Amino acid sequence: ANLVNDDFVEIQRIRRGVNKELCFLRVVFRWAYKNDLINLSVFDKVSMLKTSKPIPDILTKEEDRAYYKAVKSLDDRILRIAYWILKYTGVRRSELLELKWKDLDVDKGYIKLSKTKNMDEEIVPIHPKLNRVLKWIKRGEPDELVIPYKKARITRAFRKALEYANLGYKKSPVHILRHSLGARIIEHDLSDKGERMAQEILRHKTKAMTKF
């Protein structure tokens, strides 16, 4: 059964790769057609291969512990704060890097996201464990960034941590914490209520986006 599943996953990976290349070629051919370099828009007759939605990587509880231990080994206080916020809120990397200290209200228990994926202002509840951490750490000035790092630096550091934890085969070293949070909520409550809660916490527009 595992062999069949592995074969299916590999076929889907190859098909998605082919579709990606076809997209590049389509751009080139359409540009050539619009500029009268070719007489026929050949991609009008080309169809993309059918693929399933890729299953996102998640961390088990044991893997999560190993991952955090590896993050701690990097000896960077800011990276640890980033890990805690990502793990307990499910915010996206871009949202994390926009956070200012004034956006974290530990007394009222919420985080204000001023720039989300949908360009809306949203309120995210602070998990009790994260709240205790935020009360303990030294805060910066209200208008200072909580994580004053660039996207590339966060990704490289978290990728290094995954490798230190022997989890280098996992994809999306930052986004994996968002997926793992959603999976953990659903594991805790396998009913529709659990899915709705995960959808609400992750701020997905549809339930289908929250499926794991």
GIJO-V49603 format. One record per residue. N is the residue number from 0. PHI is phi in degrees with one decimal (NA if undefined). OMEGA is omega in degrees with one decimal (999 if undefined). BURIAL is # if it has 24 or more other C-alpha atoms within 12 Angstrom, else .. Layout:
BEGIN
[[N & PHI & OMEGA & BURIAL] [N & PHI & OMEGA & BURIAL]]
END
This chain:
BEGIN
[[0 & NA & 179.2 & .] [1 & -65.2 & 179.7 & .] [2 & -63.8 & 178.3 & .] [3 & -62.1 & -179.4 & .] [4 & -63.9 & 179.3 & .] [5 & -63.2 & 178.5 & .] [6 & -63.4 & -179.6 & .] [7 & -62.3 & -179.7 & .] [8 & -61.5 & -179.0 & .] [9 & -67.0 & 178.2 & .] [10 & -62.4 & 179.1 & .] [11 & -64.4 & 178.4 & .] [12 & -63.5 & 179.9 & .] [13 & -65.3 & 179.9 & .] [14 & -63.0 & 178.2 & .] [15 & -64.4 & 177.0 & .] [16 & -65.5 & 177.8 & .] [17 & -63.4 & 179.1 & .] [18 & -60.8 & 179.0 & .] [19 & -63.5 & 178.2 & .] [20 & -65.9 & 178.6 & .] [21 & -62.8 & 178.1 & .] [22 & -63.0 & 177.7 & .] [23 & -62.0 & -179.7 & .] [24 & -63.9 & -180.0 & .] [25 & -61.5 & 178.4 & .] [26 & -60.9 & -178.3 & .] [27 & -64.9 & -177.2 & .] [28 & -66.9 & 179.4 & .] [29 & -68.1 & 175.9 & .] [30 & -63.6 & -179.9 & .] [31 & -63.7 & 179.7 & .] [32 & -66.4 & -179.2 & .] [33 & -66.3 & -179.9 & .] [34 & -99.6 & 175.2 & .] [35 & 58.9 & 176.9 & .] [36 & -89.3 & 173.5 & .] [37 & -134.8 & -174.1 & .] [38 & -93.7 & -174.4 & .] [39 & -136.1 & 176.4 & .] [40 & -81.2 & -171.3 & .] [41 & -63.6 & -175.4 & .] [42 & -76.4 & 174.2 & .] [43 & -64.5 & -177.1 & .] [44 & -107.2 & -178.6 & .] [45 & -98.8 & 178.9 & .] [46 & -111.4 & 176.6 & .] [47 & -72.7 & 177.3 & .] [48 & -72.4 & 178.5 & .] [49 & -75.9 & 179.7 & .] [50 & -137.1 & 174.3 & .] [51 & -90.6 & 177.0 & .] [52 & -69.3 & -179.9 & .] [53 & -61.5 & 178.7 & .] [54 & -80.3 & -177.0 & .] [55 & -69.5 & 174.4 & #] [56 & -70.9 & 173.1 & #] [57 & -134.3 & 178.4 & #] [58 & -106.2 & 170.2 & #] [59 & -73.0 & -179.9 & .] [60 & -62.1 & 179.0 & .] [61 & -66.9 & 178.8 & .] [62 & -65.6 & 179.4 & #] [63 & -63.1 & 178.6 & #] [64 & -63.6 & 178.6 & .] [65 & -64.7 & -179.7 & .] [66 & -65.0 & -179.4 & #] [67 & -65.3 & 177.3 & #] [68 & -60.2 & 178.8 & .] [69 & -69.3 & 177.1 & #] [70 & -62.7 & 178.4 & #] [71 & -61.5 & -178.2 & #] [72 & -66.8 & 178.1 & .] [73 & -73.3 & 175.5 & #] [74 & 55.1 & 179.2 & .] [75 & -135.5 & -176.6 & .] [76 & -56.7 & -177.1 & .] [77 & -66.1 & 178.1 & #] [78 & -65.7 & 178.0 & #] [79 & -66.3 & 177.0 & #] [80 & -62.0 & 178.4 & #] [81 & -59.6 & -179.7 & #] [82 & -61.2 & -178.5 & #] [83 & -60.5 & -178.2 & #] [84 & -65.1 & 179.6 & #] [85 & -61.9 & -176.2 & #] [86 & -66.2 & -172.2 & #] [87 & -98.2 & 178.5 & #] [88 & -119.1 & -177.2 & #] [89 & 75.2 & 178.9 & #] [90 & -67.1 & 177.7 & #] [91 & -78.9 & -179.1 & #] [92 & -57.1 & -179.3 & #] [93 & -62.4 & 178.8 & #] [94 & -69.1 & 178.6 & #] [95 & -58.9 & -174.8 & #] [96 & -76.6 & 175.8 & #] [97 & -95.6 & -175.7 & #] [98 & -66.5 & 172.2 & #] [99 & -113.0 & -176.7 & #] [100 & -58.9 & 179.5 & #] [101 & -68.9 & 179.6 & .] [102 & -80.9 & -178.6 & #] [103 & -101.3 & 179.7 & #] [104 & -102.4 & -176.3 & #] [105 & -72.9 & 179.8 & #] [106 & -70.7 & 178.9 & .] [107 & -89.4 & 174.5 & .] [108 & 77.3 & 176.6 & .] [109 & -148.9 & 175.5 & #] [110 & -118.6 & 177.8 & #] [111 & -97.2 & 177.0 & #] [112 & -100.6 & -177.5 & #] [113 & -86.0 & -179.3 & #] [114 & -131.9 & 179.2 & .] [115 & -97.1 & 178.6 & #] [116 & -58.3 & -178.8 & .] [117 & -93.1 & 179.0 & .] [118 & 62.7 & 177.5 & .] [119 & -106.7 & 172.1 & .] [120 & -90.8 & -176.6 & .] [121 & -132.6 & 178.6 & .] [122 & -112.7 & -179.5 & #] [123 & -117.4 & 178.8 & #] [124 & -67.9 & 178.7 & #] [125 & -94.3 & 176.9 & #] [126 & -61.3 & -179.4 & #] [127 & -52.5 & 179.5 & .] [128 & -66.1 & 178.1 & .] [129 & -67.1 & -179.9 & #] [130 & -60.6 & 179.6 & #] [131 & -64.6 & 179.2 & .] [132 & -64.2 & -177.6 & .] [133 & -65.9 & 177.7 & #] [134 & -72.5 & -175.7 & .] [135 & -83.5 & -174.5 & .] [136 & -76.7 & 178.2 & .] [137 & -76.5 & -178.5 & .] [138 & -90.0 & 175.5 & #] [139 & -92.2 & 176.7 & .] [140 & -67.6 & -175.8 & .] [141 & -49.9 & -176.6 & .] [142 & -93.6 & 176.9 & .] [143 & -82.7 & 177.1 & .] [144 & -70.6 & 177.4 & #] [145 & -68.0 & 179.4 & #] [146 & -119.6 & -175.4 & #] [147 & -81.5 & -179.5 & #] [148 & -117.2 & 174.3 & #] [149 & -82.8 & -179.2 & .] [150 & -55.8 & -176.0 & .] [151 & -61.7 & -179.0 & .] [152 & -66.7 & 177.9 & .] [153 & -61.7 & -177.9 & #] [154 & -63.9 & -179.9 & #] [155 & -62.7 & -178.6 & .] [156 & -65.1 & -179.3 & #] [157 & -70.7 & 175.5 & #] [158 & -65.5 & 178.1 & #] [159 & -63.0 & 179.2 & #] [160 & -63.8 & 177.4 & #] [161 & -59.3 & -179.8 & #] [162 & -67.4 & 176.7 & #] [163 & -61.0 & -178.4 & .] [164 & -86.7 & -177.6 & #] [165 & 60.2 & 178.9 & .] [166 & -121.0 & -175.9 & #] [167 & -61.9 & 179.2 & .] [168 & -77.3 & 178.5 & .] [169 & -75.0 & 179.6 & #] [170 & -97.5 & 173.6 & .] [171 & 48.7 & -175.0 & #] [172 & -58.2 & 177.8 & #] [173 & -92.9 & -175.3 & #] [174 & -67.2 & -178.9 & #] [175 & -62.9 & 178.6 & #] [176 & -70.6 & 176.5 & #] [177 & -67.3 & 178.1 & #] [178 & -61.9 & -177.3 & #] [179 & -66.2 & 177.6 & #] [180 & -62.2 & 179.1 & #] [181 & -61.2 & 179.7 & #] [182 & -64.5 & -178.7 & #] [183 & -67.4 & 178.1 & #] [184 & -63.9 & -178.8 & #] [185 & -69.4 & 177.1 & #] [186 & -61.1 & -178.5 & .] [187 & -68.3 & 179.6 & .] [188 & -141.8 & -174.6 & .] [189 & -78.6 & 179.9 & .] [190 & -80.5 & 176.7 & .] [191 & -59.8 & -179.8 & .] [192 & -61.6 & 179.0 & .] [193 & -64.1 & 178.4 & .] [194 & -64.4 & 179.8 & #] [195 & -65.0 & 179.8 & #] [196 & -66.4 & 178.4 & #] [197 & -62.3 & 178.7 & #] [198 & -61.4 & -178.6 & #] [199 & -69.4 & -178.7 & #] [200 & -65.3 & -178.6 & #] [201 & -82.3 & 177.9 & #] [202 & 62.2 & 174.7 & #] [203 & -82.1 & -179.9 & #] [204 & -73.9 & -179.7 & .] [205 & -127.5 & 178.8 & .] [206 & -65.3 & -179.0 & .] [207 & -60.2 & -179.6 & .] [208 & -70.0 & -176.2 & .] [209 & -94.2 & -179.1 & #] [210 & -62.8 & 178.5 & #] [211 & -122.7 & 999 & #]]
END
